Amino acid sequence: MKKIKYCCRNLKNGAKPVYKSLKAEFPEIKHKKRDCLGCCRLCSKQCVVMVGKKETLCAATPELLYKQLKELIG
């Protein structure tokens, strides 16, 4: 995994702790903030990130999203 993209609007809706924690824990991975990832239906209801170029991860809470990303990173 080379990069994780975060939606700026989603950061305001609860994903910001995930962004800060992972950026501090895994500085070797690129963490990019984007205005929009193009998955607005998911983004308005859940915490969403895009891993790599195509894979989208979503979870109901920031804690669950953090757990999914940690498992994916290894």
PDB file of N, CA, C, O and CB in Angstrom:
ATOM      1  N   MET A   1       0.846  -1.168   0.000  1.00  0.00           N
ATOM      2  CA  MET A   1       0.000   0.000   0.000  1.00  0.00           C
ATOM      3  C   MET A   1       0.894   1.234   0.000  1.00  0.00           C
ATOM      4  O   MET A   1       1.797   1.363   0.826  1.00  0.00           O
ATOM      5  CB  MET A   1      -0.964  -0.004   1.216  1.00  0.00           C
ATOM      6  N   LYS A   2       0.630   2.129  -0.931  1.00  0.00           N
ATOM      7  CA  LYS A   2       1.476   3.307  -1.050  1.00  0.00           C
ATOM      8  C   LYS A   2       0.805   4.577  -0.562  1.00  0.00           C
ATOM      9  O   LYS A   2       1.470   5.470  -0.037  1.00  0.00           O
ATOM     10  CB  LYS A   2       1.896   3.484  -2.469  1.00  0.00           C
ATOM     11  N   LYS A   3      -0.536   4.666  -0.734  1.00  0.00           N
ATOM     12  CA  LYS A   3      -1.170   5.900  -0.284  1.00  0.00           C
ATOM     13  C   LYS A   3      -2.615   5.682   0.145  1.00  0.00           C
ATOM     14  O   LYS A   3      -3.306   4.779  -0.327  1.00  0.00           O
ATOM     15  CB  LYS A   3      -1.114   6.941  -1.380  1.00  0.00           C
ATOM     16  N   ILE A   4      -3.037   6.545   1.055  1.00  0.00           N
ATOM     17  CA  ILE A   4      -4.413   6.556   1.531  1.00  0.00           C
ATOM     18  C   ILE A   4      -4.948   7.954   1.294  1.00  0.00           C
ATOM     19  O   ILE A   4      -4.329   8.941   1.690  1.00  0.00           O
ATOM     20  CB  ILE A   4      -4.516   6.145   3.046  1.00  0.00           C
ATOM     21  N   LYS A   5      -6.111   8.037   0.640  1.00  0.00           N
ATOM     22  CA  LYS A   5      -6.725   9.337   0.370  1.00  0.00           C
ATOM     23  C   LYS A   5      -7.935   9.516   1.272  1.00  0.00           C
ATOM     24  O   LYS A   5      -8.728   8.596   1.473  1.00  0.00           O
ATOM     25  CB  LYS A   5      -7.132   9.466  -1.123  1.00  0.00           C
ATOM     26  N   TYR A   6      -8.056  10.716   1.805  1.00  0.00           N
ATOM     27  CA  TYR A   6      -9.148  11.068   2.703  1.00  0.00           C
ATOM     28  C   TYR A   6      -9.968  12.195   2.087  1.00  0.00           C
ATOM     29  O   TYR A   6      -9.410  13.116   1.491  1.00  0.00           O
ATOM     30  CB  TYR A   6      -8.609  11.480   4.095  1.00  0.00           C
ATOM     31  N   CYS A   7     -11.268  12.126   2.227  1.00  0.00           N
ATOM     32  CA  CYS A   7     -12.158  13.187   1.762  1.00  0.00           C
ATOM     33  C   CYS A   7     -12.199  14.281   2.832  1.00  0.00           C
ATOM     34  O   CYS A   7     -12.442  13.984   4.002  1.00  0.00           O
ATOM     35  CB  CYS A   7     -13.599  12.632   1.462  1.00  0.00           C
ATOM     36  N   CYS A   8     -11.967  15.529   2.455  1.00  0.00           N
ATOM     37  CA  CYS A   8     -11.967  16.631   3.420  1.00  0.00           C
ATOM     38  C   CYS A   8     -13.319  16.775   4.111  1.00  0.00           C
ATOM     39  O   CYS A   8     -13.383  17.070   5.304  1.00  0.00           O
ATOM     40  CB  CYS A   8     -11.599  17.940   2.727  1.00  0.00           C
ATOM     41  N   ARG A   9     -14.380  16.570   3.374  1.00  0.00           N
ATOM     42  CA  ARG A   9     -15.718  16.672   3.979  1.00  0.00           C
ATOM     43  C   ARG A   9     -15.937  15.553   4.988  1.00  0.00           C
ATOM     44  O   ARG A   9     -16.582  15.755   6.017  1.00  0.00           O
ATOM     45  CB  ARG A   9     -16.814  16.626   2.890  1.00  0.00           C
ATOM     46  N   ASN A  10     -15.399  14.378   4.694  1.00  0.00           N
ATOM     47  CA  ASN A  10     -15.536  13.245   5.595  1.00  0.00           C
ATOM     48  C   ASN A  10     -14.691  13.429   6.851  1.00  0.00           C
ATOM     49  O   ASN A  10     -15.056  12.939   7.920  1.00  0.00           O
ATOM     50  CB  ASN A  10     -15.145  11.959   4.884  1.00  0.00           C
ATOM     51  N   LEU A  11     -13.576  14.126   6.732  1.00  0.00           N
ATOM     52  CA  LEU A  11     -12.753  14.419   7.907  1.00  0.00           C
ATOM     53  C   LEU A  11     -13.562  15.227   8.917  1.00  0.00           C
ATOM     54  O   LEU A  11     -13.443  15.025  10.126  1.00  0.00           O
ATOM     55  CB  LEU A  11     -11.467  15.187   7.502  1.00  0.00           C
ATOM     56  N   LYS A  12     -14.378  16.134   8.416  1.00  0.00           N
ATOM     57  CA  LYS A  12     -15.232  16.948   9.293  1.00  0.00           C
ATOM     58  C   LYS A  12     -16.354  16.124   9.920  1.00  0.00           C
ATOM     59  O   LYS A  12     -16.882  16.478  10.974  1.00  0.00           O
ATOM     60  CB  LYS A  12     -15.830  18.119   8.510  1.00  0.00           C
ATOM     61  N   ASN A  13     -16.713  15.020   9.259  1.00  0.00           N
ATOM     62  CA  ASN A  13     -17.804  14.170   9.751  1.00  0.00           C
ATOM     63  C   ASN A  13     -17.322  13.043  10.662  1.00  0.00           C
ATOM     64  O   ASN A  13     -18.111  12.164  11.009  1.00  0.00           O
ATOM     65  CB  ASN A  13     -18.556  13.579   8.584  1.00  0.00           C
ATOM     66  N   GLY A  14     -16.051  13.046  11.056  1.00  0.00           N
ATOM     67  CA  GLY A  14     -15.609  12.054  12.023  1.00  0.00           C
ATOM     68  C   GLY A  14     -14.353  11.271  11.698  1.00  0.00           C
ATOM     69  O   GLY A  14     -13.855  10.542  12.556  1.00  0.00           O
ATOM     70  N   ALA A  15     -13.824  11.393  10.493  1.00  0.00           N
ATOM     71  CA  ALA A  15     -12.651  10.588  10.117  1.00  0.00           C
ATOM     72  C   ALA A  15     -11.322  11.246  10.490  1.00  0.00           C
ATOM     73  O   ALA A  15     -10.263  10.655  10.279  1.00  0.00           O
ATOM     74  CB  ALA A  15     -12.673  10.321   8.629  1.00  0.00           C
ATOM     75  N   LYS A  16     -11.365  12.447  11.034  1.00  0.00           N
ATOM     76  CA  LYS A  16     -10.126  13.165  11.350  1.00  0.00           C
ATOM     77  C   LYS A  16      -9.224  12.421  12.342  1.00  0.00           C
ATOM     78  O   LYS A  16      -8.010  12.405  12.141  1.00  0.00           O
ATOM     79  CB  LYS A  16     -10.462  14.524  11.907  1.00  0.00           C
ATOM     80  N   PRO A  17      -9.768  11.798  13.416  1.00  0.00           N
ATOM     81  CA  PRO A  17      -8.881  11.048  14.319  1.00  0.00           C
ATOM     82  C   PRO A  17      -8.149   9.891  13.624  1.00  0.00           C
ATOM     83  O   PRO A  17      -7.010   9.575  13.968  1.00  0.00           O
ATOM     84  CB  PRO A  17      -9.685  10.503  15.486  1.00  0.00           C
ATOM     85  N   VAL A  18      -8.805   9.273  12.657  1.00  0.00           N
ATOM     86  CA  VAL A  18      -8.187   8.178  11.893  1.00  0.00           C
ATOM     87  C   VAL A  18      -7.005   8.727  11.098  1.00  0.00           C
ATOM     88  O   VAL A  18      -5.924   8.138  11.089  1.00  0.00           O
ATOM     89  CB  VAL A  18      -9.226   7.500  10.937  1.00  0.00           C
ATOM     90  N   TYR A  19      -7.221   9.853  10.437  1.00  0.00           N
ATOM     91  CA  TYR A  19      -6.172  10.495   9.635  1.00  0.00           C
ATOM     92  C   TYR A  19      -4.964  10.842  10.510  1.00  0.00           C
ATOM     93  O   TYR A  19      -3.828  10.525  10.159  1.00  0.00           O
ATOM     94  CB  TYR A  19      -6.719  11.771   8.946  1.00  0.00           C
ATOM     95  N   LYS A  20      -5.213  11.487  11.635  1.00  0.00           N
ATOM     96  CA  LYS A  20      -4.113  11.912  12.502  1.00  0.00           C
ATOM     97  C   LYS A  20      -3.355  10.720  13.080  1.00  0.00           C
ATOM     98  O   LYS A  20      -2.124  10.723  13.110  1.00  0.00           O
ATOM     99  CB  LYS A  20      -4.644  12.785  13.633  1.00  0.00           C
ATOM    100  N   SER A  21      -4.079   9.709  13.535  1.00  0.00           N
ATOM    101  CA  SER A  21      -3.435   8.531  14.138  1.00  0.00           C
ATOM    102  C   SER A  21      -2.582   7.776  13.131  1.00  0.00           C
ATOM    103  O   SER A  21      -1.433   7.435  13.413  1.00  0.00           O
ATOM    104  CB  SER A  21      -4.488   7.594  14.723  1.00  0.00           C
ATOM    105  N   LEU A  22      -3.143   7.515  11.961  1.00  0.00           N
ATOM    106  CA  LEU A  22      -2.411   6.737  10.957  1.00  0.00           C
ATOM    107  C   LEU A  22      -1.228   7.510  10.384  1.00  0.00           C
ATOM    108  O   LEU A  22      -0.191   6.922  10.075  1.00  0.00           O
ATOM    109  CB  LEU A  22      -3.346   6.326   9.830  1.00  0.00           C
ATOM    110  N   LYS A  23      -1.380   8.824  10.241  1.00  0.00           N
ATOM    111  CA  LYS A  23      -0.286   9.638   9.719  1.00  0.00           C
ATOM    112  C   LYS A  23       0.896   9.616  10.690  1.00  0.00           C
ATOM    113  O   LYS A  23       2.052   9.581  10.269  1.00  0.00           O
ATOM    114  CB  LYS A  23      -0.757  11.091   9.473  1.00  0.00           C
ATOM    115  N   ALA A  24       0.597   9.636  11.991  1.00  0.00           N
ATOM    116  CA  ALA A  24       1.660   9.587  12.990  1.00  0.00           C
ATOM    117  C   ALA A  24       2.274   8.193  13.091  1.00  0.00           C
ATOM    118  O   ALA A  24       3.485   8.053  13.266  1.00  0.00           O
ATOM    119  CB  ALA A  24       1.123  10.018  14.349  1.00  0.00           C
ATOM    120  N   GLU A  25       1.441   7.170  12.981  1.00  0.00           N
ATOM    121  CA  GLU A  25       1.895   5.791  13.147  1.00  0.00           C
ATOM    122  C   GLU A  25       2.645   5.238  11.931  1.00  0.00           C
ATOM    123  O   GLU A  25       3.593   4.464  12.071  1.00  0.00           O
ATOM    124  CB  GLU A  25       0.717   4.912  13.442  1.00  0.00           C
ATOM    125  N   PHE A  26       2.203   5.649  10.730  1.00  0.00           N
ATOM    126  CA  PHE A  26       2.789   5.129   9.489  1.00  0.00           C
ATOM    127  C   PHE A  26       3.234   6.275   8.575  1.00  0.00           C
ATOM    128  O   PHE A  26       2.588   6.539   7.561  1.00  0.00           O
ATOM    129  CB  PHE A  26       1.775   4.222   8.753  1.00  0.00           C
ATOM    130  N   PRO A  27       4.327   6.956   8.922  1.00  0.00           N
ATOM    131  CA  PRO A  27       4.778   8.092   8.098  1.00  0.00           C
ATOM    132  C   PRO A  27       5.302   7.687   6.719  1.00  0.00           C
ATOM    133  O   PRO A  27       5.424   8.524   5.825  1.00  0.00           O
ATOM    134  CB  PRO A  27       5.859   8.846   8.829  1.00  0.00           C
ATOM    135  N   GLU A  28       5.612   6.384   6.552  1.00  0.00           N
ATOM    136  CA  GLU A  28       6.128   5.922   5.251  1.00  0.00           C
ATOM    137  C   GLU A  28       5.029   5.822   4.198  1.00  0.00           C
ATOM    138  O   GLU A  28       5.326   5.726   3.007  1.00  0.00           O
ATOM    139  CB  GLU A  28       6.808   4.565   5.407  1.00  0.00           C
ATOM    140  N   ILE A  29       3.769   5.843   4.619  1.00  0.00           N
ATOM    141  CA  ILE A  29       2.635   5.799   3.689  1.00  0.00           C
ATOM    142  C   ILE A  29       2.195   7.232   3.410  1.00  0.00           C
ATOM    143  O   ILE A  29       2.119   8.052   4.325  1.00  0.00           O
ATOM    144  CB  ILE A  29       1.445   4.945   4.271  1.00  0.00           C
ATOM    145  N   LYS A  30       1.904   7.530   2.143  1.00  0.00           N
ATOM    146  CA  LYS A  30       1.424   8.869   1.794  1.00  0.00           C
ATOM    147  C   LYS A  30      -0.028   9.006   2.227  1.00  0.00           C
ATOM    148  O   LYS A  30      -0.862   8.154   1.921  1.00  0.00           O
ATOM    149  CB  LYS A  30       1.569   9.138   0.266  1.00  0.00           C
ATOM    150  N   HIS A  31      -0.317  10.074   2.934  1.00  0.00           N
ATOM    151  CA  HIS A  31      -1.679  10.372   3.386  1.00  0.00           C
ATOM    152  C   HIS A  31      -2.101  11.664   2.698  1.00  0.00           C
ATOM    153  O   HIS A  31      -1.561  12.733   2.986  1.00  0.00           O
ATOM    154  CB  HIS A  31      -1.764  10.499   4.968  1.00  0.00           C
ATOM    155  N   LYS A  32      -3.066  11.564   1.790  1.00  0.00           N
ATOM    156  CA  LYS A  32      -3.495  12.713   1.001  1.00  0.00           C
ATOM    157  C   LYS A  32      -4.920  13.114   1.373  1.00  0.00           C
ATOM    158  O   LYS A  32      -5.786  12.261   1.566  1.00  0.00           O
ATOM    159  CB  LYS A  32      -3.402  12.401  -0.503  1.00  0.00           C
ATOM    160  N   LYS A  33      -5.150  14.411   1.471  1.00  0.00           N
ATOM    161  CA  LYS A  33      -6.503  14.919   1.673  1.00  0.00           C
ATOM    162  C   LYS A  33      -7.007  15.427   0.325  1.00  0.00           C
ATOM    163  O   LYS A  33      -6.308  16.167  -0.367  1.00  0.00           O
ATOM    164  CB  LYS A  33      -6.541  16.057   2.768  1.00  0.00           C
ATOM    165  N   ARG A  34      -8.203  15.033  -0.035  1.00  0.00           N
ATOM    166  CA  ARG A  34      -8.828  15.469  -1.288  1.00  0.00           C
ATOM    167  C   ARG A  34     -10.158  16.141  -0.967  1.00  0.00           C
ATOM    168  O   ARG A  34     -10.813  15.793   0.014  1.00  0.00           O
ATOM    169  CB  ARG A  34      -9.036  14.266  -2.266  1.00  0.00           C
ATOM    170  N   ASP A  35     -10.549  17.092  -1.785  1.00  0.00           N
ATOM    171  CA  ASP A  35     -11.848  17.739  -1.582  1.00  0.00           C
ATOM    172  C   ASP A  35     -12.974  16.732  -1.670  1.00  0.00           C
ATOM    173  O   ASP A  35     -13.903  16.759  -0.863  1.00  0.00           O
ATOM    174  CB  ASP A  35     -12.062  18.850  -2.605  1.00  0.00           C
ATOM    175  N   CYS A  36     -12.894  15.834  -2.659  1.00  0.00           N
ATOM    176  CA  CYS A  36     -13.946  14.830  -2.847  1.00  0.00           C
ATOM    177  C   CYS A  36     -13.344  13.579  -3.466  1.00  0.00           C
ATOM    178  O   CYS A  36     -12.513  13.660  -4.370  1.00  0.00           O
ATOM    179  CB  CYS A  36     -15.096  15.382  -3.739  1.00  0.00           C
ATOM    180  N   LEU A  37     -13.765  12.430  -2.975  1.00  0.00           N
ATOM    181  CA  LEU A  37     -13.291  11.157  -3.521  1.00  0.00           C
ATOM    182  C   LEU A  37     -14.280  10.562  -4.516  1.00  0.00           C
ATOM    183  O   LEU A  37     -13.991   9.541  -5.140  1.00  0.00           O
ATOM    184  CB  LEU A  37     -13.034  10.166  -2.396  1.00  0.00           C
ATOM    185  N   GLY A  38     -15.435  11.184  -4.667  1.00  0.00           N
ATOM    186  CA  GLY A  38     -16.421  10.695  -5.627  1.00  0.00           C
ATOM    187  C   GLY A  38     -17.325   9.602  -5.094  1.00  0.00           C
ATOM    188  O   GLY A  38     -17.984   8.911  -5.870  1.00  0.00           O
ATOM    189  N   CYS A  39     -17.368   9.438  -3.794  1.00  0.00           N
ATOM    190  CA  CYS A  39     -18.264   8.437  -3.198  1.00  0.00           C
ATOM    191  C   CYS A  39     -19.147   9.128  -2.148  1.00  0.00           C
ATOM    192  O   CYS A  39     -19.189   8.731  -0.983  1.00  0.00           O
ATOM    193  CB  CYS A  39     -17.442   7.253  -2.551  1.00  0.00           C
ATOM    194  N   CYS A  40     -19.842  10.163  -2.597  1.00  0.00           N
ATOM    195  CA  CYS A  40     -20.598  11.032  -1.694  1.00  0.00           C
ATOM    196  C   CYS A  40     -21.727  10.316  -0.949  1.00  0.00           C
ATOM    197  O   CYS A  40     -22.025  10.666   0.193  1.00  0.00           O
ATOM    198  CB  CYS A  40     -21.172  12.178  -2.472  1.00  0.00           C
ATOM    199  N   ARG A  41     -22.348   9.336  -1.566  1.00  0.00           N
ATOM    200  CA  ARG A  41     -23.428   8.610  -0.883  1.00  0.00           C
ATOM    201  C   ARG A  41     -22.900   7.889   0.352  1.00  0.00           C
ATOM    202  O   ARG A  41     -23.538   7.900   1.404  1.00  0.00           O
ATOM    203  CB  ARG A  41     -24.090   7.601  -1.840  1.00  0.00           C
ATOM    204  N   LEU A  42     -21.742   7.266   0.221  1.00  0.00           N
ATOM    205  CA  LEU A  42     -21.119   6.593   1.366  1.00  0.00           C
ATOM    206  C   LEU A  42     -20.550   7.611   2.350  1.00  0.00           C
ATOM    207  O   LEU A  42     -20.690   7.471   3.565  1.00  0.00           O
ATOM    208  CB  LEU A  42     -20.008   5.638   0.891  1.00  0.00           C
ATOM    209  N   CYS A  43     -19.922   8.610   1.811  1.00  0.00           N
ATOM    210  CA  CYS A  43     -19.206   9.603   2.611  1.00  0.00           C
ATOM    211  C   CYS A  43     -20.127  10.362   3.565  1.00  0.00           C
ATOM    212  O   CYS A  43     -19.716  10.714   4.671  1.00  0.00           O
ATOM    213  CB  CYS A  43     -18.499  10.584   1.699  1.00  0.00           C
ATOM    214  N   SER A  44     -21.359  10.615   3.150  1.00  0.00           N
ATOM    215  CA  SER A  44     -22.277  11.383   3.993  1.00  0.00           C
ATOM    216  C   SER A  44     -22.800  10.568   5.170  1.00  0.00           C
ATOM    217  O   SER A  44     -23.311  11.137   6.134  1.00  0.00           O
ATOM    218  CB  SER A  44     -23.443  11.887   3.167  1.00  0.00           C
ATOM    219  N   LYS A  45     -22.679   9.232   5.104  1.00  0.00           N
ATOM    220  CA  LYS A  45     -23.246   8.372   6.138  1.00  0.00           C
ATOM    221  C   LYS A  45     -22.199   7.634   6.969  1.00  0.00           C
ATOM    222  O   LYS A  45     -22.480   7.227   8.096  1.00  0.00           O
ATOM    223  CB  LYS A  45     -24.162   7.376   5.507  1.00  0.00           C
ATOM    224  N   GLN A  46     -20.978   7.455   6.417  1.00  0.00           N
ATOM    225  CA  GLN A  46     -19.956   6.640   7.076  1.00  0.00           C
ATOM    226  C   GLN A  46     -18.592   7.312   6.960  1.00  0.00           C
ATOM    227  O   GLN A  46     -18.436   8.317   6.267  1.00  0.00           O
ATOM    228  CB  GLN A  46     -19.910   5.222   6.465  1.00  0.00           C
ATOM    229  N   CYS A  47     -17.617   6.743   7.643  1.00  0.00           N
ATOM    230  CA  CYS A  47     -16.227   7.164   7.490  1.00  0.00           C
ATOM    231  C   CYS A  47     -15.649   6.421   6.290  1.00  0.00           C
ATOM    232  O   CYS A  47     -15.749   5.197   6.200  1.00  0.00           O
ATOM    233  CB  CYS A  47     -15.389   6.885   8.797  1.00  0.00           C
ATOM    234  N   VAL A  48     -15.045   7.167   5.373  1.00  0.00           N
ATOM    235  CA  VAL A  48     -14.587   6.586   4.101  1.00  0.00           C
ATOM    236  C   VAL A  48     -13.147   7.013   3.807  1.00  0.00           C
ATOM    237  O   VAL A  48     -12.767   8.157   4.054  1.00  0.00           O
ATOM    238  CB  VAL A  48     -15.523   7.015   2.935  1.00  0.00           C
ATOM    239  N   VAL A  49     -12.348   6.076   3.275  1.00  0.00           N
ATOM    240  CA  VAL A  49     -11.023   6.385   2.737  1.00  0.00           C
ATOM    241  C   VAL A  49     -10.839   5.594   1.448  1.00  0.00           C
ATOM    242  O   VAL A  49     -11.498   4.578   1.228  1.00  0.00           O
ATOM    243  CB  VAL A  49      -9.890   6.050   3.771  1.00  0.00           C
ATOM    244  N   MET A  50      -9.942   6.072   0.609  1.00  0.00           N
ATOM    245  CA  MET A  50      -9.602   5.341  -0.597  1.00  0.00           C
ATOM    246  C   MET A  50      -8.162   4.856  -0.454  1.00  0.00           C
ATOM    247  O   MET A  50      -7.249   5.640  -0.192  1.00  0.00           O
ATOM    248  CB  MET A  50      -9.786   6.229  -1.876  1.00  0.00           C
ATOM    249  N   VAL A  51      -7.980   3.568  -0.628  1.00  0.00           N
ATOM    250  CA  VAL A  51      -6.667   2.950  -0.496  1.00  0.00           C
ATOM    251  C   VAL A  51      -6.171   2.632  -1.898  1.00  0.00           C
ATOM    252  O   VAL A  51      -6.860   1.970  -2.674  1.00  0.00           O
ATOM    253  CB  VAL A  51      -6.718   1.660   0.402  1.00  0.00           C
ATOM    254  N   GLY A  52      -4.978   3.105  -2.217  1.00  0.00           N
ATOM    255  CA  GLY A  52      -4.447   2.899  -3.558  1.00  0.00           C
ATOM    256  C   GLY A  52      -5.235   3.717  -4.556  1.00  0.00           C
ATOM    257  O   GLY A  52      -5.596   4.861  -4.280  1.00  0.00           O
ATOM    258  N   LYS A  53      -5.505   3.137  -5.718  1.00  0.00           N
ATOM    259  CA  LYS A  53      -6.213   3.880  -6.762  1.00  0.00           C
ATOM    260  C   LYS A  53      -7.696   3.577  -6.826  1.00  0.00           C
ATOM    261  O   LYS A  53      -8.474   4.412  -7.286  1.00  0.00           O
ATOM    262  CB  LYS A  53      -5.601   3.591  -8.089  1.00  0.00           C
ATOM    263  N   LYS A  54      -8.109   2.390  -6.372  1.00  0.00           N
ATOM    264  CA  LYS A  54      -9.504   2.002  -6.586  1.00  0.00           C
ATOM    265  C   LYS A  54     -10.235   1.497  -5.352  1.00  0.00           C
ATOM    266  O   LYS A  54     -11.459   1.613  -5.282  1.00  0.00           O
ATOM    267  CB  LYS A  54      -9.559   0.961  -7.619  1.00  0.00           C
ATOM    268  N   GLU A  55      -9.532   0.946  -4.386  1.00  0.00           N
ATOM    269  CA  GLU A  55     -10.201   0.298  -3.251  1.00  0.00           C
ATOM    270  C   GLU A  55     -10.730   1.330  -2.256  1.00  0.00           C
ATOM    271  O   GLU A  55      -9.983   2.182  -1.773  1.00  0.00           O
ATOM    272  CB  GLU A  55      -9.236  -0.667  -2.542  1.00  0.00           C
ATOM    273  N   THR A  56     -12.017   1.243  -1.958  1.00  0.00           N
ATOM    274  CA  THR A  56     -12.656   2.135  -1.001  1.00  0.00           C
ATOM    275  C   THR A  56     -13.003   1.352   0.257  1.00  0.00           C
ATOM    276  O   THR A  56     -13.611   0.284   0.192  1.00  0.00           O
ATOM    277  CB  THR A  56     -13.920   2.791  -1.608  1.00  0.00           C
ATOM    278  N   LEU A  57     -12.612   1.894   1.390  1.00  0.00           N
ATOM    279  CA  LEU A  57     -12.959   1.292   2.673  1.00  0.00           C
ATOM    280  C   LEU A  57     -13.931   2.212   3.393  1.00  0.00           C
ATOM    281  O   LEU A  57     -13.729   3.425   3.431  1.00  0.00           O
ATOM    282  CB  LEU A  57     -11.691   1.035   3.539  1.00  0.00           C
ATOM    283  N   CYS A  58     -14.983   1.639   3.964  1.00  0.00           N
ATOM    284  CA  CYS A  58     -15.913   2.437   4.758  1.00  0.00           C
ATOM    285  C   CYS A  58     -16.287   1.693   6.025  1.00  0.00           C
ATOM    286  O   CYS A  58     -16.275   0.463   6.082  1.00  0.00           O
ATOM    287  CB  CYS A  58     -17.172   2.779   3.946  1.00  0.00           C
ATOM    288  N   ALA A  59     -16.620   2.480   7.042  1.00  0.00           N
ATOM    289  CA  ALA A  59     -17.029   1.909   8.319  1.00  0.00           C
ATOM    290  C   ALA A  59     -17.978   2.876   9.003  1.00  0.00           C
ATOM    291  O   ALA A  59     -17.950   4.079   8.746  1.00  0.00           O
ATOM    292  CB  ALA A  59     -15.802   1.606   9.222  1.00  0.00           C
ATOM    293  N   ALA A  60     -18.814   2.340   9.871  1.00  0.00           N
ATOM    294  CA  ALA A  60     -19.824   3.152  10.549  1.00  0.00           C
ATOM    295  C   ALA A  60     -19.208   4.132  11.545  1.00  0.00           C
ATOM    296  O   ALA A  60     -19.758   5.209  11.776  1.00  0.00           O
ATOM    297  CB  ALA A  60     -20.814   2.254  11.265  1.00  0.00           C
ATOM    298  N   THR A  61     -18.069   3.764  12.135  1.00  0.00           N
ATOM    299  CA  THR A  61     -17.421   4.640  13.117  1.00  0.00           C
ATOM    300  C   THR A  61     -15.942   4.809  12.782  1.00  0.00           C
ATOM    301  O   THR A  61     -15.364   3.969  12.091  1.00  0.00           O
ATOM    302  CB  THR A  61     -17.585   4.073  14.548  1.00  0.00           C
ATOM    303  N   PRO A  62     -15.329   5.880  13.263  1.00  0.00           N
ATOM    304  CA  PRO A  62     -13.894   6.062  13.031  1.00  0.00           C
ATOM    305  C   PRO A  62     -13.060   4.926  13.618  1.00  0.00           C
ATOM    306  O   PRO A  62     -12.034   4.552  13.048  1.00  0.00           O
ATOM    307  CB  PRO A  62     -13.439   7.384  13.621  1.00  0.00           C
ATOM    308  N   GLU A  63     -13.492   4.376  14.751  1.00  0.00           N
ATOM    309  CA  GLU A  63     -12.755   3.285  15.386  1.00  0.00           C
ATOM    310  C   GLU A  63     -12.717   2.045  14.491  1.00  0.00           C
ATOM    311  O   GLU A  63     -11.681   1.392  14.367  1.00  0.00           O
ATOM    312  CB  GLU A  63     -13.384   2.938  16.739  1.00  0.00           C
ATOM    313  N   LEU A  64     -13.849   1.729  13.873  1.00  0.00           N
ATOM    314  CA  LEU A  64     -13.908   0.572  12.973  1.00  0.00           C
ATOM    315  C   LEU A  64     -13.056   0.793  11.727  1.00  0.00           C
ATOM    316  O   LEU A  64     -12.387  -0.127  11.257  1.00  0.00           O
ATOM    317  CB  LEU A  64     -15.357   0.286  12.568  1.00  0.00           C
ATOM    318  N   LEU A  65     -13.081   1.997  11.202  1.00  0.00           N
ATOM    319  CA  LEU A  65     -12.268   2.316  10.023  1.00  0.00           C
ATOM    320  C   LEU A  65     -10.783   2.199  10.358  1.00  0.00           C
ATOM    321  O   LEU A  65     -10.004   1.658   9.573  1.00  0.00           O
ATOM    322  CB  LEU A  65     -12.591   3.741   9.504  1.00  0.00           C
ATOM    323  N   TYR A  66     -10.403   2.701  11.511  1.00  0.00           N
ATOM    324  CA  TYR A  66      -9.016   2.606  11.963  1.00  0.00           C
ATOM    325  C   TYR A  66      -8.582   1.143  12.070  1.00  0.00           C
ATOM    326  O   TYR A  66      -7.483   0.777  11.653  1.00  0.00           O
ATOM    327  CB  TYR A  66      -8.842   3.316  13.320  1.00  0.00           C
ATOM    328  N   LYS A  67      -9.459   0.316  12.634  1.00  0.00           N
ATOM    329  CA  LYS A  67      -9.159  -1.116  12.791  1.00  0.00           C
ATOM    330  C   LYS A  67      -8.993  -1.797  11.426  1.00  0.00           C
ATOM    331  O   LYS A  67      -8.083  -2.606  11.243  1.00  0.00           O
ATOM    332  CB  LYS A  67     -10.279  -1.814  13.598  1.00  0.00           C
ATOM    333  N   GLN A  68      -9.866  -1.471  10.477  1.00  0.00           N
ATOM    334  CA  GLN A  68      -9.783  -2.050   9.123  1.00  0.00           C
ATOM    335  C   GLN A  68      -8.472  -1.650   8.453  1.00  0.00           C
ATOM    336  O   GLN A  68      -7.806  -2.483   7.837  1.00  0.00           O
ATOM    337  CB  GLN A  68     -10.985  -1.593   8.254  1.00  0.00           C
ATOM    338  N   LEU A  69      -8.104  -0.384   8.572  1.00  0.00           N
ATOM    339  CA  LEU A  69      -6.879   0.090   7.936  1.00  0.00           C
ATOM    340  C   LEU A  69      -5.641  -0.545   8.572  1.00  0.00           C
ATOM    341  O   LEU A  69      -4.697  -0.898   7.865  1.00  0.00           O
ATOM    342  CB  LEU A  69      -6.792   1.616   8.026  1.00  0.00           C
ATOM    343  N   LYS A  70      -5.636  -0.692   9.885  1.00  0.00           N
ATOM    344  CA  LYS A  70      -4.510  -1.337  10.562  1.00  0.00           C
ATOM    345  C   LYS A  70      -4.338  -2.780  10.080  1.00  0.00           C
ATOM    346  O   LYS A  70      -3.215  -3.234   9.859  1.00  0.00           O
ATOM    347  CB  LYS A  70      -4.713  -1.306  12.089  1.00  0.00           C
ATOM    348  N   GLU A  71      -5.455  -3.501   9.918  1.00  0.00           N
ATOM    349  CA  GLU A  71      -5.393  -4.868   9.422  1.00  0.00           C
ATOM    350  C   GLU A  71      -4.866  -4.913   7.994  1.00  0.00           C
ATOM    351  O   GLU A  71      -4.079  -5.792   7.643  1.00  0.00           O
ATOM    352  CB  GLU A  71      -6.767  -5.521   9.493  1.00  0.00           C
ATOM    353  N   LEU A  72      -5.298  -3.970   7.180  1.00  0.00           N
ATOM    354  CA  LEU A  72      -4.873  -3.919   5.785  1.00  0.00           C
ATOM    355  C   LEU A  72      -3.377  -3.595   5.678  1.00  0.00           C
ATOM    356  O   LEU A  72      -2.671  -4.165   4.845  1.00  0.00           O
ATOM    357  CB  LEU A  72      -5.700  -2.875   5.014  1.00  0.00           C
ATOM    358  N   ILE A  73      -2.913  -2.699   6.507  1.00  0.00           N
ATOM    359  CA  ILE A  73      -1.489  -2.309   6.489  1.00  0.00           C
ATOM    360  C   ILE A  73      -0.627  -3.456   7.003  1.00  0.00           C
ATOM    361  O   ILE A  73       0.459  -3.716   6.484  1.00  0.00           O
ATOM    362  CB  ILE A  73      -1.250  -1.032   7.348  1.00  0.00           C
ATOM    363  N   GLY A  74      -1.129  -4.139   8.034  1.00  0.00           N
ATOM    364  CA  GLY A  74      -0.388  -5.284   8.561  1.00  0.00           C
ATOM    365  C   GLY A  74       0.262  -4.915   9.811  1.00  0.00           C
ATOM    366  O   GLY A  74       0.941  -5.741  10.421  1.00  0.00           O
TER     367      GLY A  74
END
